[in-house]
Amino acid sequence: MKQRTITAVVAALIFLPIVIFGGWVFQLFVYVIASIALLELIRMKKISRYSVASGLGLLLMWALMFPYKHLMKFDIDITELITKSEITLLAVLVLLSYTVLVKNRFTFDDAGFLLISVIYIGMGFNYLIETRDGGLEYLFFALFVVWATDTGAYLFGRAFGKNKLWPQISPKKTIEGSVGGIVLACITAVIFQLVAPLDHSMLIVLVVTVLISIAGQIGDLVESAFKRHYAVKDSGKILPGHGGVLDRFDSLIFILPILHLINFI
């Protein structure tokens, strides 16, 4: 527990100033942690991190994360040349061709896993950049809701947890803890809206908080399902006491696309 706390404090001291500073420093930081997260998934699947396929996966992810809109400042519309959908299609064709070139040592299943992983990680972290560009208050709102959900689930689960939420995937999570996470997230959202009001009514903020608190827990379960399926305890070891990058960002990269899809941001 002591190691976990120390890691959390150190990580916060590094992460929060970068978030506040924003700009290219923040974007570079997001590219780095997204790359680590993708490599963690690749390691789970036992695909070589130094293979051509892994390199193609990283290149595709970076392309999906590239902020096209920043080029508009220079009157450059890159979508006239190629869109992100076309880049993804090209990557599909290249990866499928690669399965033939290496005589199925890199299989169709591997290609599908890599593509889904790239889209899951790449778009999730892309929306982390988009959210920061949309306003620091929205990113902090998302962070506080995720942190409150995790804390509430832990505290309520330990105090009242009796009914397992999904024991086949995450044996320690309980229904009581899940509800407690939503409750604490709503309390946190109310305080946040009173202190640093978003451009939405309190009712909308609460409805969205319930939605993303549930979605964040689903994101956490998705990553737990990955680990259980591939028989690994943590996604990585870069954060002592916490595991890997994906272990810490699984909920956040799940809820940020939703906040944009519902036009909350």
C-alpha positions in Angstrom: 0.0 0.0 0.0 2.9 2.3 0.9 4.5 1.8 -2.5 1.2 2.3 -4.3 0.7 5.6 -2.5 4.2 6.9 -3.2 3.8 6.0 -6.9 0.4 7.7 -7.1 1.9 10.9 -5.5 4.9 11.0 -7.8 2.7 10.3 -10.9 0.4 13.1 -9.9 3.3 15.5 -9.5 4.4 14.7 -13.0 1.0 14.3 -14.7 -0.9 17.3 -13.4 1.6 20.1 -14.3 1.9 18.7 -17.8 -1.9 18.7 -18.1 -2.1 22.3 -16.9 0.7 23.4 -19.2 -0.9 21.8 -22.2 0.4 22.5 -25.7 3.0 20.3 -27.5 4.4 19.1 -24.2 1.1 17.6 -23.2 0.6 16.1 -26.7 4.1 14.5 -26.7 3.4 13.1 -23.2 0.1 11.6 -24.4 1.9 10.1 -27.5 4.4 8.5 -25.2 2.0 6.9 -22.7 -0.3 5.8 -25.6 2.6 4.0 -27.2 3.5 2.3 -23.9 -0.2 1.3 -23.5 -0.3 -0.3 -27.0 3.0 -2.1 -26.4 1.5 -3.5 -23.1 -1.4 -5.0 -25.1 1.0 -6.3 -27.7 3.0 -8.0 -25.0 -0.1 -9.7 -23.6 -0.8 -11.2 -27.1 2.9 -12.3 -27.2 3.5 -10.4 -30.4 7.1 -9.2 -30.6 7.4 -5.6 -29.8 10.3 -5.3 -32.3 8.4 -6.8 -35.2 7.3 -5.1 -38.4 3.6 -5.6 -37.3 4.2 -3.8 -34.0 5.9 -1.0 -35.8 3.0 -0.7 -38.2 0.6 -0.7 -35.3 2.5 2.2 -33.6 2.6 4.2 -36.9 -1.2 3.7 -37.4 -1.9 4.8 -33.8 0.2 7.9 -34.2 -1.6 8.7 -37.4 -5.0 8.3 -35.7 -3.9 10.6 -32.9 -2.4 13.3 -35.1 -4.4 16.5 -34.6 -5.4 17.4 -38.2 -7.1 20.5 -37.0 -3.8 22.1 -35.9 -2.7 22.1 -39.6 -5.8 24.2 -40.5 -4.0 27.2 -38.8 -1.6 27.0 -41.7 -4.3 26.6 -44.3 -3.4 23.0 -44.8 -6.3 20.6 -45.2 -4.6 17.1 -45.2 -8.0 15.4 -45.5 -7.9 16.4 -49.2 -4.9 14.1 -49.5 -5.9 11.2 -47.1 -8.4 10.8 -44.2 -7.9 8.8 -41.1 -10.4 6.2 -42.3 -8.3 5.8 -45.5 -5.2 5.4 -43.4 -6.9 2.7 -41.3 -8.0 0.9 -44.5 -4.5 1.0 -45.9 -3.1 -0.4 -42.6 -5.6 -3.3 -42.8 -4.5 -4.2 -46.3 -0.8 -3.9 -45.3 -1.2 -6.1 -42.2 -3.2 -8.7 -44.1 -0.5 -8.8 -46.8 2.1 -9.2 -44.0 0.4 -12.4 -42.8 1.1 -13.9 -46.2 4.6 -12.6 -46.4 5.6 -14.2 -43.1 3.6 -17.4 -43.9 1.2 -17.0 -41.1 3.7 -16.6 -38.3 1.7 -13.4 -37.9 -1.9 -14.6 -38.2 -5.2 -13.1 -39.2 -6.1 -13.2 -35.5 -3.0 -11.3 -34.6 -3.8 -8.7 -37.3 -7.4 -8.3 -35.9 -6.1 -8.0 -32.4 -3.6 -5.4 -33.4 -6.1 -3.3 -35.3 -8.7 -3.3 -32.5 -5.9 -2.5 -30.0 -4.7 0.5 -32.1 -8.2 1.9 -32.5 -9.1 1.3 -28.8 -5.9 2.9 -27.5 -5.3 5.4 -30.3 -8.8 7.0 -30.3 -9.0 6.9 -26.5 -5.8 8.9 -26.1 -6.7 11.0 -29.1 -9.8 12.2 -27.1 -7.5 12.9 -24.2 -5.8 15.5 -26.4 -9.1 16.7 -27.8 -10.6 17.1 -24.3 -7.6 19.2 -23.1 -8.0 21.4 -26.2 -11.7 21.8 -25.4 -11.0 23.2 -22.0 -9.0 22.3 -18.9 -12.1 22.2 -16.8 -13.7 19.4 -18.8 -10.5 17.2 -18.5 -10.4 17.8 -14.7 -14.1 16.9 -14.5 -13.5 13.6 -16.3 -10.5 12.9 -14.1 -12.3 13.7 -10.9 -15.3 11.5 -11.9 -12.9 8.6 -12.6 -11.0 9.0 -9.4 -14.1 9.3 -7.3 -15.6 6.2 -9.0 -12.5 4.2 -8.2 -12.3 5.5 -4.6 -16.0 5.0 -3.9 -16.0 1.5 -5.4 -13.0 0.6 -3.2 -14.4 2.1 0.0 -18.0 0.9 -0.4 -16.8 -2.5 -1.6 -14.7 -3.0 1.5 -17.3 -1.8 3.9 -20.5 -3.3 2.4 -19.5 -5.5 -0.5 -21.2 -8.9 -0.5 -22.5 -9.5 -4.0 -20.0 -10.1 -6.7 -20.3 -7.8 -9.7 -18.6 -10.1 -12.3 -16.5 -12.7 -10.5 -15.3 -14.5 -13.8 -13.6 -11.3 -14.8 -12.8 -9.4 -11.6 -13.4 -11.4 -8.5 -12.9 -8.6 -6.0 -15.4 -6.1 -7.5 -18.9 -6.0 -5.9 -22.3 -4.6 -6.8 -22.2 -2.5 -3.6 -18.8 -1.1 -4.6 -20.0 -0.3 -8.1 -23.0 1.6 -6.7 -20.8 3.4 -4.1 -18.5 4.5 -7.0 -21.4 6.1 -8.8 -22.7 7.8 -5.6 -19.3 9.3 -4.8 -18.8 10.3 -8.4 -22.1 12.2 -8.3 -21.2 14.0 -5.0 -17.9 14.9 -6.6 -19.6 16.2 -9.7 -22.0 18.4 -7.7 -19.1 20.0 -5.8 -17.1 20.4 -9.1 -20.1 22.1 -10.7 -20.5 24.5 -7.8 -16.8 25.4 -7.7 -15.9 25.4 -11.4 -19.3 25.3 -13.3 -19.3 23.7 -16.8 -21.5 25.0 -19.6 -24.3 22.6 -18.6 -27.1 22.5 -16.0 -26.6 20.6 -12.8 -29.1 18.0 -14.0 -27.2 17.4 -17.2 -24.0 17.1 -15.3 -25.4 14.5 -12.9 -27.0 12.4 -15.7 -23.7 12.5 -17.6 -21.8 11.7 -14.4 -23.9 8.5 -13.8 -23.3 7.5 -17.5 -19.6 7.9 -17.5 -19.1 6.5 -14.0 -20.8 3.3 -15.3 -18.8 3.5 -18.6 -15.6 3.9 -16.6 -16.3 0.8 -14.6 -17.0 -1.1 -17.9 -13.7 0.2 -19.2 -12.0 -1.2 -16.2 -13.7 -4.5 -16.6 -12.7 -4.6 -20.3 -9.1 -4.3 -19.4 -9.5 -6.9 -16.6 -11.0 -9.3 -19.2 -7.9 -8.8 -21.4 -5.6 -9.7 -18.5 -7.7 -12.7 -17.5 -7.9 -13.9 -21.1 -4.1 -13.6 -21.6 -3.3 -14.8 -18.1 -1.4 -11.7 -16.9 -1.7 -10.0 -13.5 -1.0 -6.4 -14.7 -0.7 -4.8 -18.1 2.9 -3.7 -17.3 5.3 -2.9 -14.5 6.1 0.8 -15.2 4.1 2.0 -12.2 5.2 0.1 -9.1 2.1 -0.9 -7.0 -0.2 0.1 -9.9 0.9 -2.1 -12.8 1.1 -0.6 -16.3 -0.2 2.5 -18.1 -3.3 0.7 -19.3 -4.1 -0.3 -15.7 -4.3 3.4 -14.8 -5.9 4.9 -17.9 -8.4 2.1 -18.8 -11.4 4.0 -17.5 -10.4 7.4 -18.7 -9.8 6.4 -22.4 -13.2 4.6 -22.3 -15.2 7.6 -21.1 -13.6 10.5 -23.0 -14.9 9.3 -26.5 -18.4 9.0 -24.9 -18.3 12.6 -23.6 -17.5 13.8 -27.1 -20.0 11.5 -28.8 -22.8 12.9 -26.7 -21.6 16.4 -27.3 -21.0 17.1 -23.6 -17.6 18.5 -24.6 
